[in-house]
Amino acid sequence: MKKLNIMKKLLLSILSIISLNVFAQPDVKFNITSDWGTGYCANINITPDQGYDDWEMVIKAPGGINSLWGANSVPIGGGEYKITPSPWKIPIATPFEIGFCGGGSSSDIEIISQSFTPTVTEVISEEIWIGENSSAYLNTGKEYYMVGINKDEPEASLHVGTNTSATSTSIVIETEGSDNAEINFQSGTGVSELNFQNGDLSDISSLTFSKNDNGATMSFYDKINSEEVIKVVDGSLYSREVVVQTDAFPDYVFSSDYNLASLSEVEASIDSLGHLPGVPAAEQVEEEGMSLSQITTIQMEKIEELTLYLIQQQKEIEALKKELNNLKK
């Protein structure tokens, strides 16, 4: 019985391929939408019954076509026009409309010929087709559908279940040469969101991309505590707290072998360079930028050096006080 079912499916697939590529044609309807005697407007509604890689139509319009939308037209003589799709509107798999207006009598308008080139497909089942360019699409006949990979009952348009292979990776995007690995989010609201959930579908966090009058915005939400943790707007980062890790923090300034420059040497360096020694020039920072870790380390180093100068100064003050008191005696 199992072998009979396999043979039946194979036979159905072969018959489907033959019927799709030989007998299938879209439904084409021609309508005059307005007629004022010396001119008219009309539309052609095309409802594909499958995918088509290309199409061509010849329309007879003796009075000429003044305007056309939804396709391209070229006069071929004898009052006839060849209609072809715009490059960005093929292949086709969903209904579309061509509209045009012209002069003369609408009764003279007719479709002389039409030809549609079906997409070469392999019918895996009655619902799943594999295209000539290795693209796959569903033909469920419904307004919506959901695809599950390793998931028997998908709960979204694309639902990837647990991967039980040697690797636990669910999705890999691979490119070669100079091609970029890209994921595009196209949102009618201008907001795209990546949600991270537990196995019980409870929210953990999300990454949201949007735009407003201030420019592009990226936000990271902690959905457990219901708060926005990080926000980036037009190059500015907003966060409640930033933790910076560095390999060497400036406690070395307090080491006995640290070479603390004299204040006269610091003054000479400022006069020569225009900035503190050990600090990059303003032009360099403005051009190349500076890491937060580096800024924090340099600032701390200068604060600790300043502390040593104050300690030295205080010792000199105490010595002068003592000397002054001795003179008063």
BELPE-V395636 format. One record per backbone hydrogen bond with DSSP energy under -0.5 kcal/mol. NH is the residue of the N-H (numbers start at 1). CO is the residue of the C=O. If there is no record, write none. Layout:
BEGIN
NH & CO
NH & CO
END
This chain:
BEGIN
5 & 1
6 & 2
7 & 3
8 & 4
9 & 5
10 & 6
11 & 7
12 & 8
13 & 9
14 & 10
15 & 11
16 & 12
17 & 13
18 & 14
19 & 15
20 & 16
21 & 17
22 & 18
23 & 18
23 & 19
24 & 19
27 & 47
28 & 26
29 & 45
31 & 43
33 & 31
33 & 41
34 & 41
36 & 39
37 & 39
38 & 36
40 & 102
41 & 34
42 & 100
43 & 31
44 & 98
45 & 29
46 & 44
46 & 96
47 & 27
47 & 45
48 & 46
52 & 92
53 & 117
54 & 117
56 & 115
57 & 83
58 & 113
59 & 81
60 & 110
61 & 59
61 & 79
64 & 61
66 & 64
66 & 101
67 & 101
69 & 99
72 & 84
74 & 82
76 & 80
77 & 80
80 & 77
81 & 59
82 & 74
83 & 57
83 & 81
84 & 72
85 & 55
89 & 86
90 & 87
91 & 52
92 & 52
96 & 46
98 & 44
99 & 69
100 & 42
101 & 67
102 & 40
103 & 64
104 & 38
108 & 105
109 & 106
110 & 60
112 & 58
112 & 110
113 & 58
115 & 56
117 & 54
118 & 116
119 & 51
121 & 119
122 & 130
123 & 121
124 & 122
124 & 128
125 & 128
129 & 127
129 & 137
130 & 122
131 & 129
131 & 135
134 & 131
137 & 129
139 & 127
147 & 157
149 & 159
150 & 148
159 & 147
160 & 158
161 & 149
161 & 159
164 & 162
174 & 172
179 & 176
182 & 180
186 & 184
187 & 185
190 & 187
192 & 209
194 & 207
195 & 193
196 & 205
198 & 202
201 & 198
204 & 196
205 & 196
206 & 221
207 & 194
208 & 219
209 & 192
210 & 217
212 & 215
215 & 212
217 & 210
218 & 232
219 & 208
220 & 230
221 & 206
221 & 219
222 & 227
223 & 204
223 & 221
224 & 204
226 & 222
227 & 222
229 & 220
229 & 227
230 & 220
231 & 238
232 & 218
233 & 231
233 & 236
234 & 216
236 & 233
238 & 231
240 & 229
244 & 242
251 & 249
252 & 249
253 & 250
254 & 251
255 & 252
258 & 255
260 & 258
261 & 259
266 & 262
267 & 263
268 & 264
269 & 265
270 & 266
271 & 267
272 & 268
273 & 269
274 & 269
274 & 270
279 & 276
285 & 281
286 & 282
287 & 283
288 & 284
289 & 285
295 & 291
296 & 292
297 & 293
298 & 294
299 & 295
300 & 296
301 & 297
302 & 298
303 & 299
304 & 300
305 & 301
306 & 302
307 & 303
308 & 304
309 & 305
310 & 306
311 & 307
312 & 308
313 & 309
314 & 310
315 & 311
316 & 312
317 & 313
318 & 314
319 & 315
320 & 316
321 & 317
322 & 318
323 & 319
324 & 320
325 & 321
326 & 322
327 & 323
328 & 324
329 & 325
END
